[in-house]
């Protein structure tokens, strides 16, 4: 997702999306311990999307 997609969401859906992304990151970390991950660039992409979502969420909360 990009920044514009996050900006279109309301607060509740943003919270849900960030939680979903965090769960994906957790699952990916678990899979990497088992040796099932082929593309390690997914870690960076997920962390960046989580940061984008949290940034937009915080800007909506404090406005």
N, CA, C and O atoms as a Maestro MAE file, in Angstrom:
{
 s_m_m2io_version
 :::
 2.0.0
}

f_m_ct {
 s_m_title
 :::
 protein
 m_atom[252] {
  # First column is atom index #
  i_m_mmod_type
  r_m_x_coord
  r_m_y_coord
  r_m_z_coord
  i_m_residue_number
  s_m_chain_name
  s_m_pdb_residue_name
  s_m_pdb_atom_name
  i_m_atomic_number
  :::
  1 25 0.848 -1.174 0.000 1 A "UNK " " N  " 7
  2 3 0.000 0.000 0.000 1 A "UNK " " CA " 6
  3 2 0.890 1.233 0.000 1 A "UNK " " C  " 6
  4 15 2.015 1.225 0.499 1 A "UNK " " O  " 8
  5 25 0.347 2.273 -0.571 2 A "UNK " " N  " 7
  6 3 1.094 3.525 -0.533 2 A "UNK " " CA " 6
  7 2 0.390 4.511 0.397 2 A "UNK " " C  " 6
  8 15 -0.668 4.227 0.959 2 A "UNK " " O  " 8
  9 25 1.005 5.656 0.534 3 A "UNK " " N  " 7
  10 3 0.523 6.666 1.467 3 A "UNK " " CA " 6
  11 2 -0.897 7.119 1.148 3 A "UNK " " C  " 6
  12 15 -1.693 7.368 2.054 3 A "UNK " " O  " 8
  13 25 -1.206 7.222 -0.118 4 A "UNK " " N  " 7
  14 3 -2.539 7.695 -0.530 4 A "UNK " " CA " 6
  15 2 -3.622 6.696 -0.125 4 A "UNK " " C  " 6
  16 15 -4.718 7.098 0.265 4 A "UNK " " O  " 8
  17 25 -3.326 5.400 -0.214 5 A "UNK " " N  " 7
  18 3 -4.300 4.385 0.199 5 A "UNK " " CA " 6
  19 2 -4.607 4.492 1.688 5 A "UNK " " C  " 6
  20 15 -5.756 4.358 2.109 5 A "UNK " " O  " 8
  21 25 -3.566 4.735 2.475 6 A "UNK " " N  " 7
  22 3 -3.770 4.878 3.911 6 A "UNK " " CA " 6
  23 2 -4.565 6.138 4.238 6 A "UNK " " C  " 6
  24 15 -5.391 6.128 5.150 6 A "UNK " " O  " 8
  25 25 -4.327 7.211 3.508 7 A "UNK " " N  " 7
  26 3 -5.029 8.468 3.784 7 A "UNK " " CA " 6
  27 2 -6.524 8.368 3.514 7 A "UNK " " C  " 6
  28 15 -7.312 9.089 4.127 7 A "UNK " " O  " 8
  29 25 -6.923 7.490 2.610 8 A "UNK " " N  " 7
  30 3 -8.334 7.338 2.268 8 A "UNK " " CA " 6
  31 2 -9.121 6.583 3.332 8 A "UNK " " C  " 6
  32 15 -10.349 6.661 3.365 8 A "UNK " " O  " 8
  33 25 -8.432 5.856 4.197 9 A "UNK " " N  " 7
  34 3 -9.104 5.041 5.216 9 A "UNK " " CA " 6
  35 2 -9.501 5.889 6.413 9 A "UNK " " C  " 6
  36 15 -8.912 6.936 6.682 9 A "UNK " " O  " 8
  37 25 -10.526 5.405 7.132 10 A "UNK " " N  " 7
  38 3 -10.883 6.067 8.382 10 A "UNK " " CA " 6
  39 2 -10.052 5.458 9.512 10 A "UNK " " C  " 6
  40 15 -9.282 4.523 9.291 10 A "UNK " " O  " 8
  41 25 -10.214 5.994 10.724 11 A "UNK " " N  " 7
  42 3 -9.367 5.592 11.849 11 A "UNK " " CA " 6
  43 2 -9.485 4.103 12.176 11 A "UNK " " C  " 6
  44 15 -8.480 3.426 12.393 11 A "UNK " " O  " 8
  45 25 -10.714 3.605 12.209 12 A "UNK " " N  " 7
  46 3 -10.910 2.205 12.590 12 A "UNK " " CA " 6
  47 2 -10.313 1.243 11.569 12 A "UNK " " C  " 6
  48 15 -9.676 0.256 11.938 12 A "UNK " " O  " 8
  49 25 -10.518 1.529 10.296 13 A "UNK " " N  " 7
  50 3 -9.959 0.640 9.276 13 A "UNK " " CA " 6
  51 2 -8.439 0.743 9.235 13 A "UNK " " C  " 6
  52 15 -7.764 -0.234 8.912 13 A "UNK " " O  " 8
  53 25 -7.892 1.918 9.557 14 A "UNK " " N  " 7
  54 3 -6.439 2.063 9.643 14 A "UNK " " CA " 6
  55 2 -5.879 1.202 10.770 14 A "UNK " " C  " 6
  56 15 -4.867 0.523 10.602 14 A "UNK " " O  " 8
  57 25 -6.545 1.238 11.915 15 A "UNK " " N  " 7
  58 3 -6.101 0.414 13.041 15 A "UNK " " CA " 6
  59 2 -6.125 -1.063 12.674 15 A "UNK " " C  " 6
  60 15 -5.197 -1.806 12.993 15 A "UNK " " O  " 8
  61 25 -7.189 -1.483 12.002 16 A "UNK " " N  " 7
  62 3 -7.312 -2.879 11.590 16 A "UNK " " CA " 6
  63 2 -6.210 -3.261 10.589 16 A "UNK " " C  " 6
  64 15 -5.639 -4.348 10.670 16 A "UNK " " O  " 8
  65 25 -5.925 -2.370 9.664 17 A "UNK " " N  " 7
  66 3 -4.897 -2.641 8.656 17 A "UNK " " CA " 6
  67 2 -3.516 -2.745 9.292 17 A "UNK " " C  " 6
  68 15 -2.729 -3.619 8.929 17 A "UNK " " O  " 8
  69 25 -3.218 -1.856 10.243 18 A "UNK " " N  " 7
  70 3 -1.923 -1.908 10.929 18 A "UNK " " CA " 6
  71 2 -1.804 -3.199 11.730 18 A "UNK " " C  " 6
  72 15 -0.743 -3.824 11.739 18 A "UNK " " O  " 8
  73 25 -2.868 -3.602 12.395 19 A "UNK " " N  " 7
  74 3 -2.839 -4.864 13.139 19 A "UNK " " CA " 6
  75 2 -2.647 -6.048 12.205 19 A "UNK " " C  " 6
  76 15 -1.925 -6.990 12.531 19 A "UNK " " O  " 8
  77 25 -3.288 -6.002 11.050 20 A "UNK " " N  " 7
  78 3 -3.130 -7.077 10.070 20 A "UNK " " CA " 6
  79 2 -1.685 -7.152 9.572 20 A "UNK " " C  " 6
  80 15 -1.127 -8.240 9.430 20 A "UNK " " O  " 8
  81 25 -1.088 -5.992 9.311 21 A "UNK " " N  " 7
  82 3 0.296 -5.956 8.842 21 A "UNK " " CA " 6
  83 2 1.264 -6.450 9.914 21 A "UNK " " C  " 6
  84 15 2.237 -7.139 9.609 21 A "UNK " " O  " 8
  85 25 0.994 -6.094 11.168 22 A "UNK " " N  " 7
  86 3 1.839 -6.578 12.258 22 A "UNK " " CA " 6
  87 2 1.750 -8.088 12.398 22 A "UNK " " C  " 6
  88 15 2.754 -8.750 12.662 22 A "UNK " " O  " 8
  89 25 0.551 -8.638 12.221 23 A "UNK " " N  " 7
  90 3 0.384 -10.087 12.283 23 A "UNK " " CA " 6
  91 2 1.134 -10.765 11.139 23 A "UNK " " C  " 6
  92 15 1.756 -11.809 11.333 23 A "UNK " " O  " 8
  93 25 1.075 -10.165 9.936 24 A "UNK " " N  " 7
  94 3 1.814 -10.706 8.796 24 A "UNK " " CA " 6
  95 2 3.314 -10.722 9.076 24 A "UNK " " C  " 6
  96 15 4.001 -11.689 8.745 24 A "UNK " " O  " 8
  97 25 3.822 -9.645 9.688 25 A "UNK " " N  " 7
  98 3 5.236 -9.572 10.020 25 A "UNK " " CA " 6
  99 2 5.605 -10.644 11.038 25 A "UNK " " C  " 6
  100 15 6.645 -11.290 10.914 25 A "UNK " " O  " 8
  101 25 4.759 -10.831 12.036 26 A "UNK " " N  " 7
  102 3 4.997 -11.868 13.038 26 A "UNK " " CA " 6
  103 2 5.039 -13.248 12.378 26 A "UNK " " C  " 6
  104 15 5.935 -14.046 12.651 26 A "UNK " " O  " 8
  105 25 4.070 -13.521 11.515 27 A "UNK " " N  " 7
  106 3 4.032 -14.811 10.829 27 A "UNK " " CA " 6
  107 2 5.252 -15.005 9.939 27 A "UNK " " C  " 6
  108 15 5.787 -16.109 9.844 27 A "UNK " " O  " 8
  109 25 5.690 -13.933 9.288 28 A "UNK " " N  " 7
  110 3 6.859 -14.017 8.427 28 A "UNK " " CA " 6
  111 2 8.122 -14.299 9.245 28 A "UNK " " C  " 6
  112 15 8.982 -15.072 8.822 28 A "UNK " " O  " 8
  113 25 8.227 -13.668 10.417 29 A "UNK " " N  " 7
  114 3 9.367 -13.945 11.301 29 A "UNK " " CA " 6
  115 2 9.355 -15.403 11.741 29 A "UNK " " C  " 6
  116 15 10.399 -16.053 11.793 29 A "UNK " " O  " 8
  117 25 8.182 -15.904 12.052 30 A "UNK " " N  " 7
  118 3 8.046 -17.296 12.471 30 A "UNK " " CA " 6
  119 2 8.460 -18.238 11.345 30 A "UNK " " C  " 6
  120 15 9.151 -19.230 11.579 30 A "UNK " " O  " 8
  121 25 8.034 -17.922 10.118 31 A "UNK " " N  " 7
  122 3 8.392 -18.748 8.964 31 A "UNK " " CA " 6
  123 2 9.888 -18.694 8.679 31 A "UNK " " C  " 6
  124 15 10.474 -19.685 8.243 31 A "UNK " " O  " 8
  125 25 10.508 -17.542 8.923 32 A "UNK " " N  " 7
  126 3 11.940 -17.428 8.652 32 A "UNK " " CA " 6
  127 2 12.742 -18.293 9.627 32 A "UNK " " C  " 6
  128 15 13.795 -18.818 9.268 32 A "UNK " " O  " 8
  129 25 12.256 -18.440 10.837 33 A "UNK " " N  " 7
  130 3 12.922 -19.316 11.813 33 A "UNK " " CA " 6
  131 2 12.858 -20.767 11.357 33 A "UNK " " C  " 6
  132 15 13.763 -21.555 11.629 33 A "UNK " " O  " 8
  133 25 11.784 -21.108 10.664 34 A "UNK " " N  " 7
  134 3 11.619 -22.472 10.172 34 A "UNK " " CA " 6
  135 2 12.314 -22.671 8.823 34 A "UNK " " C  " 6
  136 15 12.440 -23.800 8.348 34 A "UNK " " O  " 8
  137 25 12.761 -21.579 8.212 35 A "UNK " " N  " 7
  138 3 13.466 -21.668 6.943 35 A "UNK " " CA " 6
  139 2 12.573 -21.698 5.724 35 A "UNK " " C  " 6
  140 15 12.996 -22.154 4.662 35 A "UNK " " O  " 8
  141 25 11.345 -21.224 5.853 36 A "UNK " " N  " 7
  142 3 10.378 -21.268 4.751 36 A "UNK " " CA " 6
  143 2 10.313 -19.984 3.926 36 A "UNK " " C  " 6
  144 15 9.548 -19.922 2.964 36 A "UNK " " O  " 8
  145 25 11.089 -18.962 4.271 37 A "UNK " " N  " 7
  146 3 11.011 -17.683 3.574 37 A "UNK " " CA " 6
  147 2 12.033 -17.668 2.436 37 A "UNK " " C  " 6
  148 15 13.214 -17.949 2.640 37 A "UNK " " O  " 8
  149 25 11.557 -17.338 1.242 38 A "UNK " " N  " 7
  150 3 12.437 -17.260 0.073 38 A "UNK " " CA " 6
  151 2 12.823 -15.815 -0.238 38 A "UNK " " C  " 6
  152 15 13.934 -15.555 -0.701 38 A "UNK " " O  " 8
  153 25 11.913 -14.875 0.013 39 A "UNK " " N  " 7
  154 3 12.138 -13.475 -0.324 39 A "UNK " " CA " 6
  155 2 12.216 -12.642 0.960 39 A "UNK " " C  " 6
  156 15 11.192 -12.289 1.546 39 A "UNK " " O  " 8
  157 25 13.441 -12.335 1.383 40 A "UNK " " N  " 7
  158 3 13.627 -11.617 2.634 40 A "UNK " " CA " 6
  159 2 13.344 -10.120 2.511 40 A "UNK " " C  " 6
  160 15 13.349 -9.413 3.518 40 A "UNK " " O  " 8
  161 25 13.099 -9.627 1.302 41 A "UNK " " N  " 7
  162 3 12.758 -8.217 1.147 41 A "UNK " " CA " 6
  163 2 11.349 -7.929 1.663 41 A "UNK " " C  " 6
  164 15 10.977 -6.769 1.835 41 A "UNK " " O  " 8
  165 25 10.577 -8.964 1.906 42 A "UNK " " N  " 7
  166 3 9.228 -8.790 2.456 42 A "UNK " " CA " 6
  167 2 9.269 -8.149 3.840 42 A "UNK " " C  " 6
  168 15 8.355 -7.414 4.213 42 A "UNK " " O  " 8
  169 25 10.329 -8.425 4.602 43 A "UNK " " N  " 7
  170 3 10.456 -7.835 5.935 43 A "UNK " " CA " 6
  171 2 10.486 -6.311 5.840 43 A "UNK " " C  " 6
  172 15 9.756 -5.623 6.554 43 A "UNK " " O  " 8
  173 25 11.323 -5.801 4.967 44 A "UNK " " N  " 7
  174 3 11.455 -4.349 4.819 44 A "UNK " " CA " 6
  175 2 10.157 -3.731 4.323 44 A "UNK " " C  " 6
  176 15 9.750 -2.670 4.795 44 A "UNK " " O  " 8
  177 25 9.510 -4.389 3.377 45 A "UNK " " N  " 7
  178 3 8.257 -3.870 2.834 45 A "UNK " " CA " 6
  179 2 7.167 -3.815 3.895 45 A "UNK " " C  " 6
  180 15 6.431 -2.832 3.980 45 A "UNK " " O  " 8
  181 25 7.059 -4.865 4.704 46 A "UNK " " N  " 7
  182 3 6.042 -4.888 5.757 46 A "UNK " " CA " 6
  183 2 6.317 -3.830 6.811 46 A "UNK " " C  " 6
  184 15 5.399 -3.131 7.242 46 A "UNK " " O  " 8
  185 25 7.583 -3.704 7.235 47 A "UNK " " N  " 7
  186 3 7.913 -2.689 8.243 47 A "UNK " " CA " 6
  187 2 7.627 -1.286 7.717 47 A "UNK " " C  " 6
  188 15 7.150 -0.430 8.461 47 A "UNK " " O  " 8
  189 25 7.914 -1.050 6.448 48 A "UNK " " N  " 7
  190 3 7.653 0.274 5.855 48 A "UNK " " CA " 6
  191 2 6.151 0.549 5.803 48 A "UNK " " C  " 6
  192 15 5.717 1.665 6.088 48 A "UNK " " O  " 8
  193 25 5.356 -0.457 5.442 49 A "UNK " " N  " 7
  194 3 3.903 -0.275 5.399 49 A "UNK " " CA " 6
  195 2 3.325 -0.042 6.788 49 A "UNK " " C  " 6
  196 15 2.404 0.759 6.951 49 A "UNK " " O  " 8
  197 25 3.856 -0.734 7.788 50 A "UNK " " N  " 7
  198 3 3.403 -0.516 9.166 50 A "UNK " " CA " 6
  199 2 3.708 0.917 9.581 50 A "UNK " " C  " 6
  200 15 2.861 1.587 10.172 50 A "UNK " " O  " 8
  201 25 4.914 1.389 9.273 51 A "UNK " " N  " 7
  202 3 5.296 2.759 9.630 51 A "UNK " " CA " 6
  203 2 4.413 3.777 8.918 51 A "UNK " " C  " 6
  204 15 4.008 4.771 9.520 51 A "UNK " " O  " 8
  205 25 4.110 3.540 7.641 52 A "UNK " " N  " 7
  206 3 3.228 4.454 6.902 52 A "UNK " " CA " 6
  207 2 1.848 4.508 7.547 52 A "UNK " " C  " 6
  208 15 1.280 5.581 7.749 52 A "UNK " " O  " 8
  209 25 1.325 3.338 7.861 53 A "UNK " " N  " 7
  210 3 0.002 3.277 8.472 53 A "UNK " " CA " 6
  211 2 -0.057 3.971 9.810 53 A "UNK " " C  " 6
  212 15 -1.008 4.697 10.098 53 A "UNK " " O  " 8
  213 25 0.962 3.753 10.634 54 A "UNK " " N  " 7
  214 3 0.987 4.395 11.946 54 A "UNK " " CA " 6
  215 2 1.161 5.905 11.831 54 A "UNK " " C  " 6
  216 15 0.586 6.653 12.621 54 A "UNK " " O  " 8
  217 25 1.941 6.357 10.866 55 A "UNK " " N  " 7
  218 3 2.136 7.789 10.665 55 A "UNK " " CA " 6
  219 2 0.828 8.467 10.282 55 A "UNK " " C  " 6
  220 15 0.483 9.515 10.828 55 A "UNK " " O  " 8
  221 25 0.110 7.877 9.352 56 A "UNK " " N  " 7
  222 3 -1.169 8.455 8.911 56 A "UNK " " CA " 6
  223 2 -2.178 8.385 10.057 56 A "UNK " " C  " 6
  224 15 -2.933 9.332 10.276 56 A "UNK " " O  " 8
  225 25 -2.195 7.275 10.783 57 A "UNK " " N  " 7
  226 3 -3.121 7.117 11.909 57 A "UNK " " CA " 6
  227 2 -2.857 8.186 12.968 57 A "UNK " " C  " 6
  228 15 -3.795 8.812 13.460 57 A "UNK " " O  " 8
  229 25 -1.608 8.395 13.318 58 A "UNK " " N  " 7
  230 3 -1.275 9.406 14.316 58 A "UNK " " CA " 6
  231 2 -1.623 10.812 13.838 58 A "UNK " " C  " 6
  232 15 -2.040 11.653 14.635 58 A "UNK " " O  " 8
  233 25 -1.458 11.069 12.565 59 A "UNK " " N  " 7
  234 3 -1.804 12.402 12.065 59 A "UNK " " CA " 6
  235 2 -3.323 12.616 12.108 59 A "UNK " " C  " 6
  236 15 -3.779 13.743 12.301 59 A "UNK " " O  " 8
  237 25 -4.104 11.554 11.931 60 A "UNK " " N  " 7
  238 3 -5.557 11.689 11.996 60 A "UNK " " CA " 6
  239 2 -6.036 11.816 13.448 60 A "UNK " " C  " 6
  240 15 -7.012 12.515 13.722 60 A "UNK " " O  " 8
  241 25 -5.360 11.150 14.359 61 A "UNK " " N  " 7
  242 3 -5.762 11.185 15.761 61 A "UNK " " CA " 6
  243 2 -5.494 12.569 16.359 61 A "UNK " " C  " 6
  244 15 -6.321 13.098 17.102 61 A "UNK " " O  " 8
  245 25 -4.344 13.147 16.036 62 A "UNK " " N  " 7
  246 3 -3.941 14.387 16.685 62 A "UNK " " CA " 6
  247 2 -4.361 15.635 15.932 62 A "UNK " " C  " 6
  248 15 -3.905 16.729 16.265 62 A "UNK " " O  " 8
  249 25 -5.205 15.507 14.939 63 A "UNK " " N  " 7
  250 3 -5.711 16.699 14.235 63 A "UNK " " CA " 6
  251 2 -6.976 17.181 14.860 63 A "UNK " " C  " 6
  252 15 -7.550 18.172 14.406 63 A "UNK " " O  " 8
  :::
 }
 m_bond[251] {
  # First column is bond index #
  i_m_from
  i_m_to
  i_m_order
  :::
  1 1 2 1
  2 2 3 1
  3 3 4 2
  4 3 5 1
  5 5 6 1
  6 6 7 1
  7 7 8 2
  8 7 9 1
  9 9 10 1
  10 10 11 1
  11 11 12 2
  12 11 13 1
  13 13 14 1
  14 14 15 1
  15 15 16 2
  16 15 17 1
  17 17 18 1
  18 18 19 1
  19 19 20 2
  20 19 21 1
  21 21 22 1
  22 22 23 1
  23 23 24 2
  24 23 25 1
  25 25 26 1
  26 26 27 1
  27 27 28 2
  28 27 29 1
  29 29 30 1
  30 30 31 1
  31 31 32 2
  32 31 33 1
  33 33 34 1
  34 34 35 1
  35 35 36 2
  36 35 37 1
  37 37 38 1
  38 38 39 1
  39 39 40 2
  40 39 41 1
  41 41 42 1
  42 42 43 1
  43 43 44 2
  44 43 45 1
  45 45 46 1
  46 46 47 1
  47 47 48 2
  48 47 49 1
  49 49 50 1
  50 50 51 1
  51 51 52 2
  52 51 53 1
  53 53 54 1
  54 54 55 1
  55 55 56 2
  56 55 57 1
  57 57 58 1
  58 58 59 1
  59 59 60 2
  60 59 61 1
  61 61 62 1
  62 62 63 1
  63 63 64 2
  64 63 65 1
  65 65 66 1
  66 66 67 1
  67 67 68 2
  68 67 69 1
  69 69 70 1
  70 70 71 1
  71 71 72 2
  72 71 73 1
  73 73 74 1
  74 74 75 1
  75 75 76 2
  76 75 77 1
  77 77 78 1
  78 78 79 1
  79 79 80 2
  80 79 81 1
  81 81 82 1
  82 82 83 1
  83 83 84 2
  84 83 85 1
  85 85 86 1
  86 86 87 1
  87 87 88 2
  88 87 89 1
  89 89 90 1
  90 90 91 1
  91 91 92 2
  92 91 93 1
  93 93 94 1
  94 94 95 1
  95 95 96 2
  96 95 97 1
  97 97 98 1
  98 98 99 1
  99 99 100 2
  100 99 101 1
  101 101 102 1
  102 102 103 1
  103 103 104 2
  104 103 105 1
  105 105 106 1
  106 106 107 1
  107 107 108 2
  108 107 109 1
  109 109 110 1
  110 110 111 1
  111 111 112 2
  112 111 113 1
  113 113 114 1
  114 114 115 1
  115 115 116 2
  116 115 117 1
  117 117 118 1
  118 118 119 1
  119 119 120 2
  120 119 121 1
  121 121 122 1
  122 122 123 1
  123 123 124 2
  124 123 125 1
  125 125 126 1
  126 126 127 1
  127 127 128 2
  128 127 129 1
  129 129 130 1
  130 130 131 1
  131 131 132 2
  132 131 133 1
  133 133 134 1
  134 134 135 1
  135 135 136 2
  136 135 137 1
  137 137 138 1
  138 138 139 1
  139 139 140 2
  140 139 141 1
  141 141 142 1
  142 142 143 1
  143 143 144 2
  144 143 145 1
  145 145 146 1
  146 146 147 1
  147 147 148 2
  148 147 149 1
  149 149 150 1
  150 150 151 1
  151 151 152 2
  152 151 153 1
  153 153 154 1
  154 154 155 1
  155 155 156 2
  156 155 157 1
  157 157 158 1
  158 158 159 1
  159 159 160 2
  160 159 161 1
  161 161 162 1
  162 162 163 1
  163 163 164 2
  164 163 165 1
  165 165 166 1
  166 166 167 1
  167 167 168 2
  168 167 169 1
  169 169 170 1
  170 170 171 1
  171 171 172 2
  172 171 173 1
  173 173 174 1
  174 174 175 1
  175 175 176 2
  176 175 177 1
  177 177 178 1
  178 178 179 1
  179 179 180 2
  180 179 181 1
  181 181 182 1
  182 182 183 1
  183 183 184 2
  184 183 185 1
  185 185 186 1
  186 186 187 1
  187 187 188 2
  188 187 189 1
  189 189 190 1
  190 190 191 1
  191 191 192 2
  192 191 193 1
  193 193 194 1
  194 194 195 1
  195 195 196 2
  196 195 197 1
  197 197 198 1
  198 198 199 1
  199 199 200 2
  200 199 201 1
  201 201 202 1
  202 202 203 1
  203 203 204 2
  204 203 205 1
  205 205 206 1
  206 206 207 1
  207 207 208 2
  208 207 209 1
  209 209 210 1
  210 210 211 1
  211 211 212 2
  212 211 213 1
  213 213 214 1
  214 214 215 1
  215 215 216 2
  216 215 217 1
  217 217 218 1
  218 218 219 1
  219 219 220 2
  220 219 221 1
  221 221 222 1
  222 222 223 1
  223 223 224 2
  224 223 225 1
  225 225 226 1
  226 226 227 1
  227 227 228 2
  228 227 229 1
  229 229 230 1
  230 230 231 1
  231 231 232 2
  232 231 233 1
  233 233 234 1
  234 234 235 1
  235 235 236 2
  236 235 237 1
  237 237 238 1
  238 238 239 1
  239 239 240 2
  240 239 241 1
  241 241 242 1
  242 242 243 1
  243 243 244 2
  244 243 245 1
  245 245 246 1
  246 246 247 1
  247 247 248 2
  248 247 249 1
  249 249 250 1
  250 250 251 1
  251 251 252 2
  :::
 }
}
